[in-house]
Amino acid sequence: MAHPKRKISKQRRNKRRTHYKATAATITTCPNCGASVQYHRVCPECGHYRGKLAIEKEVAV
């Protein structure tokens, strides 16, 4: 494995990483309740995922 002869400075290391840009997560609406949900996640409001109940949510009384 390669072994560095010199320490890479913080400035040089950070210059190498400048082209990366974080993107916002894609958000859709839940087909069951209409709440905003991130893709590939269980709905936090109703607990459904891909049309099926994934987790039981307690009903507020």
DSSP file (Angstrom, degrees, kcal/mol; ACC not computed):
  #  RESIDUE AA STRUCTURE BP1 BP2  ACC     N-H-->O    O-->H-N    N-H-->O    O-->H-N    TCO  KAPPA ALPHA  PHI   PSI    X-CA   Y-CA   Z-CA
    1    1 A M              0   0    0      0, 0.0     2,-0.0     0, 0.0     0, 0.0   0.000 360.0 360.0 360.0 145.6    0.0    0.0    0.0
    2    2 A A        -     0   0    0      1,-0.0     0, 0.0     0, 0.0     0, 0.0  -0.341 360.0-158.5 -66.6 142.8    1.2    3.5   -0.8
    3    3 A H        -     0   0    0     -2,-0.0     2,-0.1     0, 0.0    -1,-0.0  -0.986  18.6-123.1-125.9 122.0    2.7    5.4    2.1
    4    4 A P        -     0   0    0      0, 0.0     3,-0.1     0, 0.0     4,-0.0  -0.378  12.1-160.2 -69.0 138.5    2.9    9.2    2.0
    5    5 A K  S    S+     0   0    0      1,-0.1     2,-0.3    -2,-0.1     0, 0.0   0.763  77.9  33.6 -84.4 -27.5    6.3   10.9    2.3
    6    6 A R  S    S-     0   0    0      0, 0.0     2,-0.2     0, 0.0    -1,-0.1  -0.924  89.1-103.7-129.7 152.7    4.8   14.3    3.3
    7    7 A K        -     0   0    0     -2,-0.3     2,-0.6    -3,-0.1    -2,-0.0  -0.544  33.9-126.8 -71.8 135.4    1.8   15.4    5.3
    8    8 A I        -     0   0    0     -2,-0.2    -1,-0.1     1,-0.0     0, 0.0  -0.754  29.5-125.8 -82.8 124.0   -1.0   16.7    3.1
    9    9 A S     >  -     0   0    0     -2,-0.6     4,-2.5     1,-0.1     5,-0.2  -0.250  14.9-116.2 -69.3 158.9   -1.9   20.2    4.4
   10   10 A K  H  > S+     0   0    0      1,-0.2     4,-2.6     2,-0.2     5,-0.2   0.882 116.3  52.8 -61.7 -38.4   -5.5   21.0    5.3
   11   11 A Q  H  > S+     0   0    0      2,-0.2     4,-1.9     1,-0.2    -1,-0.2   0.927 111.1  45.0 -64.4 -45.0   -5.6   23.6    2.6
   12   12 A R  H  > S+     0   0    0      2,-0.2     4,-1.3     1,-0.2    -2,-0.2   0.901 114.0  49.6 -66.4 -40.9   -4.5   21.1   -0.1
   13   13 A R  H  X S+     0   0    0     -4,-2.5     4,-0.7     1,-0.2    -2,-0.2   0.915 111.9  48.5 -62.4 -43.9   -6.9   18.4    1.2
   14   14 A N  H  < S+     0   0    0     -4,-2.6     3,-0.4     1,-0.2     4,-0.2   0.821 104.9  58.5 -69.5 -31.3   -9.8   20.8    1.2
   15   15 A K  H >< S+     0   0    0     -4,-1.9     3,-1.1     1,-0.2     4,-0.2   0.873 102.4  55.1 -63.2 -36.2   -9.1   22.0   -2.3
   16   16 A R  H 3< S+     0   0    0     -4,-1.3     3,-0.4     1,-0.2    -1,-0.2   0.774 108.8  48.3 -67.0 -26.2   -9.5   18.5   -3.5
   17   17 A R  T >< S+     0   0    0     -4,-0.7     3,-1.0    -3,-0.4    -1,-0.2   0.331  81.8  97.2 -97.5   6.8  -12.9   18.3   -2.0
   18   18 A T  T <  S+     0   0    0     -3,-1.1    -1,-0.2     1,-0.2    -2,-0.1   0.744  71.1  65.5 -72.8 -22.9  -14.4   21.5   -3.3
   19   19 A H  T 3  S+     0   0    0     -3,-0.4     2,-0.3    -4,-0.2    -1,-0.2   0.639  78.5 100.5 -76.9 -11.8  -16.2   20.0   -6.3
   20   20 A Y    <   -     0   0    0     -3,-1.0     2,-0.4     1,-0.0    -3,-0.0  -0.584  50.9-175.2 -77.1 129.8  -18.7   18.1   -4.1
   21   21 A K        -     0   0    0     -2,-0.3     2,-0.2     0, 0.0    -2,-0.0  -0.989  20.3-133.9-127.2 123.5  -22.1   19.7   -3.7
   22   22 A A        -     0   0    0     -2,-0.4     2,-0.3     1,-0.0    -2,-0.0  -0.506  21.4-148.5 -73.0 141.5  -24.7   18.3   -1.4
   23   23 A T        -     0   0    0     -2,-0.2     2,-0.1     1,-0.0     3,-0.1  -0.830  20.0-104.4-111.4 151.6  -28.2   18.0   -2.9
   24   24 A A        -     0   0    0     -2,-0.3     2,-0.1     1,-0.1     3,-0.0  -0.431  44.1 -99.9 -71.3 146.7  -31.5   18.3   -1.1
   25   25 A A        -     0   0    0     -2,-0.1     2,-0.4     1,-0.1    -1,-0.1  -0.363  38.2-108.4 -66.8 145.1  -33.4   15.1   -0.5
   26   26 A T        -     0   0    0     -3,-0.1    13,-1.9    13,-0.1     2,-0.4  -0.621  37.4-161.6 -78.2 129.0  -36.2   14.3   -2.9
   27   27 A I  E     +A   38   0A   0     -2,-0.4     2,-0.2    11,-0.2    11,-0.2  -0.915  13.6 171.6-117.6 138.8  -39.6   14.7   -1.2
   28   28 A T  E     -A   37   0A   0      9,-3.1     9,-3.3    -2,-0.4     2,-0.4  -0.753  35.0 -96.7-130.8 178.4  -42.9   13.3   -2.3
   29   29 A T  E     -A   36   0A   0     -2,-0.2     7,-0.2     7,-0.2     6,-0.1  -0.819  36.6-111.8-102.9 144.0  -46.4   13.1   -0.9
   30   30 A C     >  -     0   0    0      5,-2.9     4,-1.6    -2,-0.4    19,-0.0  -0.555  17.4-146.7 -70.6 128.5  -47.7   10.0    1.0
   31   31 A P  T  4 S+     0   0    0      0, 0.0    -1,-0.1     0, 0.0    -2,-0.0   0.724  95.8  49.8 -69.8 -18.7  -50.5    8.3   -1.1
   32   32 A N  T  4 S+     0   0    0      3,-0.1    -2,-0.0    16,-0.1    -3,-0.0   0.927 133.2   3.3 -84.4 -49.8  -52.2    7.2    2.1
   33   33 A C  T  4 S-     0   0    0      2,-0.1    -1,-0.0    15,-0.1    -4,-0.0   0.587  90.2-119.7-118.0 -13.9  -52.4   10.4    4.1
   34   34 A G     <  +     0   0    0     -4,-1.6     2,-0.1     1,-0.3     3,-0.0   0.538  61.9 142.1  87.6   6.5  -50.9   13.2    1.9
   35   35 A A        -     0   0    0     -6,-0.1    -5,-2.9     1,-0.1     2,-0.3  -0.402  61.3 -95.3 -77.3 158.3  -48.0   14.1    4.2
   36   36 A S  E     +A   29   0A   0     -7,-0.2     2,-0.4    -2,-0.1    -7,-0.2  -0.611  50.1 179.4 -75.3 130.1  -44.6   15.0    2.9
   37   37 A V  E     -A   28   0A   0     -9,-3.3    -9,-3.1    -2,-0.3     2,-0.2  -0.990  28.8-121.5-136.3 140.2  -42.3   12.0    2.9
   38   38 A Q  E >   -A   27   0A   0     -2,-0.4     3,-1.0   -11,-0.2   -11,-0.2  -0.566  48.7 -90.3 -75.5 145.1  -38.7   11.5    1.8
   39   39 A Y  T 3  S+     0   0    0    -13,-1.9    -1,-0.1     1,-0.2     3,-0.1  -0.214 108.7  14.5 -55.9 144.4  -38.2    8.8   -0.9
   40   40 A H  T 3  S+     0   0    0      1,-0.2     2,-0.3    -3,-0.1    -1,-0.2   0.765 104.8 110.7  61.3  31.4  -37.6    5.3    0.4
   41   41 A R  S <  S-     0   0    0     -3,-1.0    -1,-0.2     0, 0.0     2,-0.2  -0.946  74.4-104.8-130.8 153.2  -38.7    6.1    3.9
   42   42 A V        -     0   0    0     -2,-0.3     7,-0.2     7,-0.1    -4,-0.2  -0.535  47.2-101.0 -72.3 141.9  -41.7    5.1    6.0
   43   43 A C     >  -     0   0    0      5,-2.3     4,-1.6    -2,-0.2    -1,-0.1  -0.493  25.5-150.1 -65.2 125.7  -44.3    7.9    6.4
   44   44 A P  T  4 S+     0   0    0      0, 0.0    -1,-0.2     0, 0.0    -7,-0.1   0.728  91.7  50.2 -71.4 -19.9  -43.8    9.5    9.8
   45   45 A E  T  4 S+     0   0    0     -9,-0.1    -2,-0.0     3,-0.1    -8,-0.0   0.933 129.9   8.9 -83.6 -50.1  -47.5   10.5   10.0
   46   46 A C  T  4 S-     0   0    0      2,-0.1    11,-0.3    10,-0.0     9,-0.1   0.623  90.5-123.5-111.8 -15.3  -49.3    7.2    9.2
   47   47 A G     <  +     0   0    0     -4,-1.6     7,-2.7     1,-0.3     8,-1.7   0.640  60.9 139.6  84.1  14.4  -46.6    4.6    9.1
   48   48 A H  E     -B   53   0B   0      5,-0.2    -5,-2.3     6,-0.2     2,-0.3  -0.657  29.5-174.0 -93.1 149.7  -47.2    3.3    5.6
   49   49 A Y  E >  S-B   52   0B   0      3,-2.9     3,-1.5    -2,-0.3    -7,-0.1  -0.951  72.6 -13.5-142.8 122.2  -44.5    2.4    3.0
   50   50 A R  T 3  S-     0   0    0     -2,-0.3     3,-0.1     1,-0.3    -8,-0.0   0.854 129.4 -51.4  53.7  41.4  -45.3    1.5   -0.6
   51   51 A G  T 3  S+     0   0    0      1,-0.2     2,-0.3     0, 0.0    -1,-0.3   0.444 119.6  99.1  83.4   0.4  -49.0    1.1    0.1
   52   52 A K  E <  S-B   49   0B   0     -3,-1.5    -3,-2.9    -5,-0.0     2,-0.6  -0.898  81.5-104.7-121.4 151.1  -48.6   -1.2    3.1
   53   53 A L  E     +B   48   0B   0     -2,-0.3    -5,-0.2    -5,-0.2     3,-0.1  -0.618  40.2 171.2 -72.8 118.2  -48.6   -0.6    6.8
   54   54 A A        +     0   0    0     -7,-2.7     2,-0.4    -2,-0.6    -6,-0.2   0.847  64.0  14.2 -97.8 -43.4  -45.0   -0.8    8.0
   55   55 A I  S    S-     0   0    0     -8,-1.7     2,-0.4    -9,-0.1    -1,-0.3  -0.991  77.5-115.1-135.6 144.5  -45.2    0.4   11.6
   56   56 A E        -     0   0    0     -2,-0.4     2,-0.4    -3,-0.1    -9,-0.1  -0.621  28.9-157.0 -77.1 129.7  -48.2    0.9   13.9
   57   57 A K        -     0   0    0     -2,-0.4     2,-0.2   -11,-0.3   -12,-0.0  -0.889  19.7-116.7-107.4 140.3  -48.8    4.5   14.9
   58   58 A E        -     0   0    0     -2,-0.4     2,-0.5     1,-0.1     0, 0.0  -0.531  26.2-126.6 -74.9 140.2  -50.6    5.3   18.2
   59   59 A V        -     0   0    0     -2,-0.2     2,-0.4     2,-0.0    -1,-0.1  -0.759  20.6-126.1 -88.9 127.6  -53.9    7.2   17.7
   60   60 A A              0   0    0     -2,-0.5    -1,-0.0     1,-0.1     0, 0.0  -0.596 360.0 360.0 -74.6 128.0  -54.2   10.4   19.7
   61   61 A V              0   0    0     -2,-0.4    -1,-0.1     0, 0.0    -2,-0.0   0.374 360.0 360.0-111.3 360.0  -57.4   10.4   21.8
